[in-house]
Amino acid sequence: MYQDASIAAALTALETDYWYDVDHNWGRSAHELYAADGAFVIGDKRMSGRDEIRGFYSWREGRGDRTARHVISNLRVRCGDATRATLECIMSLYAADGAPVLESRPAIMIADIVSECVLEDGVWRYSSHELRPLFMGGEAPTLPQDREYLE
């Protein structure tokens, strides 16, 4: 394993861009940040491939107004080689149904994120992007039941 500052910067940008799109654009472009067979995992919910991930964010948007901020911190990168790396960070999620301005409350979820990333055609993408919830409370996170987002 080796360290590479340019890979660390690229993966930090990937994670930041991902959550910016989710918070400000309903995640409409989020699926593009995954490898074709990439997986997005939240606890025991797994979405595999760009179509399922796009379907999840489309379902989420279709639920109506939701205000969210996914705040990431403590980013760490471990490089396997020049084309594979792991990004780990902590995410604090502040979210509630409705349009701003909403009442300020504590984070509804704090999770570890472990992202396996791969360099494809000069672009870093997620092969696996996993949220591992540690603390949850208050407003429920936006998660479908079963495969509801595919209907």
C-alpha positions in Angstrom: 0.0 0.0 0.0 1.3 3.5 -0.8 0.1 7.0 -0.3 -0.5 9.4 -3.2 -1.7 13.0 -2.5 -3.3 13.4 -5.9 -5.4 10.3 -5.4 -6.4 11.5 -2.0 -7.5 14.8 -3.5 -9.4 13.1 -6.3 -11.3 10.9 -3.9 -12.1 13.7 -1.5 -13.5 15.6 -4.5 -15.5 12.5 -5.5 -17.1 12.2 -2.1 -17.8 15.9 -1.8 -19.3 16.1 -5.3 -21.5 13.1 -4.6 -23.1 14.5 -1.5 -23.4 18.0 -3.1 -25.4 16.4 -5.9 -27.6 14.6 -3.5 -28.2 17.7 -1.3 -28.6 20.2 -4.1 -29.8 18.2 -7.2 -31.8 15.3 -5.7 -28.9 13.0 -6.7 -29.9 13.2 -10.3 -26.2 12.7 -11.4 -25.1 10.5 -8.5 -25.3 7.2 -10.5 -22.7 8.6 -12.9 -20.1 8.5 -10.1 -20.3 4.7 -9.9 -18.6 2.1 -12.0 -21.2 0.4 -14.2 -21.6 -2.5 -11.7 -20.9 -0.3 -8.7 -23.0 -0.8 -5.5 -24.5 1.8 -3.1 -25.1 0.2 0.4 -26.9 1.8 3.3 -27.0 -0.6 6.2 -28.8 -3.7 4.9 -30.2 -1.9 1.7 -28.1 -2.6 -1.4 -28.5 -0.9 -4.8 -26.4 -2.5 -7.6 -25.5 -0.9 -10.9 -26.2 2.6 -12.2 -29.8 1.9 -13.1 -30.8 0.9 -9.6 -28.9 3.8 -8.0 -30.6 6.2 -10.5 -33.9 4.6 -9.6 -33.4 5.1 -5.9 -32.7 8.8 -6.3 -35.6 9.2 -8.7 -37.9 7.5 -6.1 -36.4 9.7 -3.4 -37.2 12.9 -5.4 -40.7 11.7 -6.2 -41.5 11.6 -2.5 -41.7 15.4 -2.4 -39.8 18.2 -0.6 -37.0 17.0 1.6 -34.1 19.1 2.9 -30.9 17.3 3.6 -27.2 18.0 4.3 -24.8 15.2 4.3 -21.7 16.5 6.1 -18.5 14.5 5.7 -15.4 14.7 7.9 -12.3 12.8 8.9 -11.5 11.6 5.3 -8.7 9.0 5.0 -7.4 7.4 1.8 -5.5 4.1 1.4 -4.1 3.4 -2.1 -3.9 -0.2 -3.2 -2.2 0.8 -6.5 -2.6 3.6 -9.1 -6.1 2.4 -10.1 -7.7 1.2 -6.8 -8.1 3.0 -3.5 -10.3 3.0 -0.4 -11.8 6.2 1.0 -13.1 6.2 4.6 -14.9 9.1 6.3 -17.7 9.9 8.7 -21.0 11.3 7.6 -23.4 13.3 9.7 -26.9 13.5 8.1 -29.2 16.4 8.9 -32.5 15.9 7.1 -36.3 16.4 7.3 -39.3 16.4 5.0 -40.3 19.8 3.8 -38.7 22.9 2.2 -36.4 25.2 4.2 -36.4 26.9 6.6 -36.9 24.0 9.0 -36.4 23.7 12.7 -32.8 22.9 13.6 -32.3 19.5 15.1 -29.4 17.0 15.8 -28.1 14.8 13.1 -30.6 12.0 12.3 -27.7 9.6 11.3 -24.0 9.4 11.9 -22.4 6.7 9.8 -19.0 5.5 8.7 -18.5 5.5 5.0 -16.2 3.0 3.3 -15.8 3.6 -0.4 -13.9 1.2 -2.7 -12.9 3.3 -5.7 -11.5 2.4 -9.1 -9.9 4.6 -11.8 -11.7 4.1 -15.1 -10.7 6.0 -18.3 -9.0 8.6 -16.1 -12.1 9.1 -13.8 -12.4 7.9 -10.2 -15.7 6.1 -9.5 -17.2 4.0 -6.8 -17.1 0.3 -7.1 -18.7 0.1 -3.7 -20.0 3.1 -1.6 -21.2 1.8 1.8 -22.8 3.7 4.7 -22.5 1.9 8.0 -24.9 3.6 10.4 -23.6 4.1 14.0 -26.2 6.4 15.5 -29.8 7.1 14.3 -32.7 9.0 15.8 -35.3 11.6 15.2 -36.5 11.9 11.6 -36.2 8.7 9.7 -33.7 8.5 6.8 -35.1 8.2 3.3 -34.9 4.5 2.6 -37.4 2.5 0.5 -38.9 -0.8 1.7 -37.6 -3.7 -0.3 -37.1 -2.8 -4.0 -39.8 -0.1 -3.9 -37.6 2.3 -5.9 -37.6 -0.1 -8.9 -41.4 -0.1 -9.4 
